[in-house]
Amino acid sequence: MISDKHKFIYTKVGKTGSSSIQTQLIKLGGNQSHLGHYHILDDINEKTQNYFKFTFVRNPWARCVSRYFYVNSRVGKRHTAYRNSTFNEYIKAKGPPYEENDDRKFLLTFDWCSHSPNLQKLYEKKHPFENQVDWISDESGKILTDFVGKLENLQEDFNIICDKIGIPHQQLPHINKSKHKHYTEYYDDETRKIVEEKYAKDIEYFGYKFGE
């Protein structure tokens, strides 16, 4: 999301409270563009390069659980690739490269990311285990955001962003919340280790631990 009025870029990383955040930011009005999921590289240009850039991230183990229940929900009905899988099967799925008759190939033509070439590239290579840090990095791995909030501190960190972009504090709604038990209850030793290895960059960079 780009706001020319308030001069910010919000990179909307999936399953990190992004719908709630964007819904609130839209209310600010003014000239807004690139609503939805974009890679930060597709939002930075000569006009926006000095805008305040931010995103939110989430504990990778919790994010996997949230995404699993989302793709198996009514609102996630387009995500047919994992609809009939158990959580363990979902975590163990290898992702790309895609077999010719594998229905996971639909991910390559997701309408919500096809408009973002760098996000499309990320999904083609790494889904379903893309690291969140990859959404906000350039090809060399340099982080391009000015601030990274955490879903675990959603309101507090959003208040910081409000101060940075010069707006009053906004109370965030909770949209697309999936119903499930605490994420730790869905893992065994094997699946916990798989996520730890696949999301190693996120875990190290953002300092996440299992159980937090």
C-alpha positions in Angstrom: 0.0 0.0 0.0 1.3 3.4 -1.0 -0.1 6.7 0.5 1.1 9.8 -1.3 -0.8 12.0 1.2 1.0 10.6 4.3 4.1 9.5 2.4 4.4 5.9 3.5 4.7 2.4 2.0 3.1 -0.4 3.9 4.3 -3.9 2.7 1.3 -6.2 3.4 2.9 -9.6 4.3 0.3 -12.3 4.3 -1.1 -13.6 7.6 0.4 -10.9 9.8 -2.7 -8.9 10.6 -2.4 -7.2 7.2 -6.1 -6.9 6.4 -6.7 -5.2 9.8 -3.9 -2.8 9.2 -4.7 -1.9 5.6 -8.4 -1.5 6.4 -7.6 1.1 9.0 -5.0 2.9 6.8 -7.5 3.2 3.9 -9.7 5.3 6.2 -7.0 8.0 6.1 -8.1 8.9 2.6 -6.0 10.7 0.0 -4.3 9.2 -3.0 -3.6 5.5 -2.3 -2.4 2.8 -4.6 -1.0 -0.7 -4.6 -3.6 -2.0 -2.1 -3.1 -5.7 -1.5 0.0 -7.8 -1.4 3.1 -6.3 -3.1 6.8 -6.9 -2.7 8.5 -3.8 -1.4 10.7 -3.6 -4.5 7.6 -3.1 -6.6 6.6 -0.1 -4.5 9.9 1.8 -4.4 10.5 4.3 -7.2 11.9 7.8 -7.7 8.8 9.3 -6.2 8.4 6.9 -3.2 12.0 6.2 -2.3 12.0 8.6 0.7 8.5 7.6 2.0 8.4 5.9 5.4 8.4 2.2 4.8 7.1 -0.4 7.2 5.6 -3.9 7.6 4.5 -6.4 10.2 5.8 -9.9 10.8 4.7 -12.9 12.9 6.2 -15.9 14.7 6.7 -18.4 11.8 5.2 -21.3 13.7 2.1 -19.3 14.5 1.9 -18.0 11.0 1.9 -21.5 9.5 -1.0 -22.5 11.8 -2.9 -19.4 10.9 -2.4 -19.9 7.2 -3.4 -23.6 7.3 -6.7 -22.8 9.0 -7.2 -19.9 6.6 -6.8 -22.0 3.4 -9.2 -24.6 4.9 -11.8 -22.0 5.7 -14.7 -20.5 3.7 -12.8 -17.3 3.0 -9.8 -19.3 1.8 -11.9 -21.4 -0.6 -9.6 -20.5 -3.6 -6.7 -22.3 -1.9 -7.6 -25.7 -3.1 -4.1 -27.1 -3.1 -4.0 -27.8 0.6 -7.8 -28.0 1.3 -7.8 -31.7 2.1 -4.5 -32.0 3.8 -3.8 -32.5 7.5 -1.7 -29.9 9.2 1.3 -32.3 9.2 0.9 -32.8 5.5 0.7 -29.1 4.9 3.9 -28.4 6.8 5.7 -31.3 5.1 4.6 -30.2 1.5 7.7 -29.6 -0.5 6.3 -26.8 -2.6 7.9 -25.9 -5.9 9.1 -27.1 -8.3 5.5 -27.9 -9.4 4.5 -31.1 -11.2 2.5 -30.6 -14.3 -0.7 -32.1 -12.8 -0.2 -30.8 -9.3 -3.0 -28.4 -8.3 -0.4 -26.4 -6.3 0.6 -24.9 -9.6 -2.4 -22.5 -9.2 -0.1 -20.5 -6.9 1.8 -19.3 -9.9 -1.1 -17.4 -11.2 -2.5 -16.0 -7.9 -4.4 -12.9 -9.0 -3.4 -11.1 -5.8 0.3 -11.3 -6.4 0.5 -11.5 -10.2 0.6 -7.7 -10.3 3.8 -7.7 -8.2 6.6 -9.2 -10.2 9.0 -9.6 -7.3 6.3 -11.2 -5.1 5.4 -13.6 -7.9 9.0 -14.5 -8.3 9.2 -15.2 -4.6 6.2 -17.5 -4.6 7.4 -19.4 -7.7 10.7 -20.2 -6.0 9.8 -20.6 -2.3 6.1 -21.1 -1.6 4.8 -22.4 0.8 7.8 -21.6 3.0 8.8 -18.1 1.9 10.4 -16.1 4.7 8.7 -12.8 5.6 12.1 -11.0 5.5 12.2 -11.9 1.7 9.2 -9.6 1.2 11.1 -6.5 2.4 14.6 -7.3 1.0 16.4 -6.5 -2.2 18.4 -9.1 -4.2 21.4 -8.7 -1.9 19.4 -9.3 1.2 19.4 -5.7 2.3 16.3 -4.8 4.4 14.5 -1.8 2.8 11.9 -1.0 5.5 12.4 1.7 8.1 10.3 -0.1 10.8 9.2 -3.7 11.3 6.3 -4.3 13.7 5.3 -7.6 15.2 1.8 -9.1 15.3 2.5 -10.1 18.8 2.7 -6.4 19.7 0.2 -5.2 17.0 -1.5 -2.2 18.6 1.7 -1.0 20.4 3.8 -1.1 17.2 1.0 0.4 15.1 0.9 3.3 17.5 4.6 3.9 16.8 3.8 3.9 13.1 1.0 6.4 13.6 3.5 8.7 15.3 6.0 8.3 12.5 3.5 9.1 9.7 1.9 11.9 11.7 -1.6 10.6 12.4 -3.6 10.1 15.6 -3.4 6.6 17.1 -5.9 4.3 15.5 -7.6 1.3 17.2 -7.1 -1.7 14.9 -10.0 -4.1 14.1 -9.4 -7.8 13.9 -10.2 -9.1 10.4 -9.8 -12.6 8.9 -9.1 -14.1 12.3 -8.9 -17.9 12.1 -10.3 -20.0 14.9 -7.9 -22.5 16.4 -6.0 -23.5 19.5 -2.7 -22.1 20.5 -0.3 -22.8 17.7 2.1 -24.9 19.8 -0.6 -27.6 20.1 -0.4 -28.5 16.4 3.2 -29.4 16.2 5.2 -32.5 16.9 9.0 -32.6 17.0 9.3 -33.2 13.2 7.0 -30.4 12.0 8.5 -28.0 14.5 11.9 -28.7 13.1 10.7 -28.3 9.5 9.4 -24.8 10.2 12.6 -24.0 12.2 14.7 -24.9 9.2 12.5 -23.4 6.5 12.0 -20.1 8.3 15.6 -19.9 9.7 16.1 -16.3 8.3 12.9 -15.0 10.0 13.7 -16.7 13.3 17.2 -15.4 13.4 16.5 -11.8 12.1 13.3 -11.2 14.1 14.4 -13.2 17.2 11.5 -15.6 17.3 11.3 -18.7 19.5 8.8 -21.6 19.6 6.3 -21.1 22.4 6.4 -17.3 22.4 
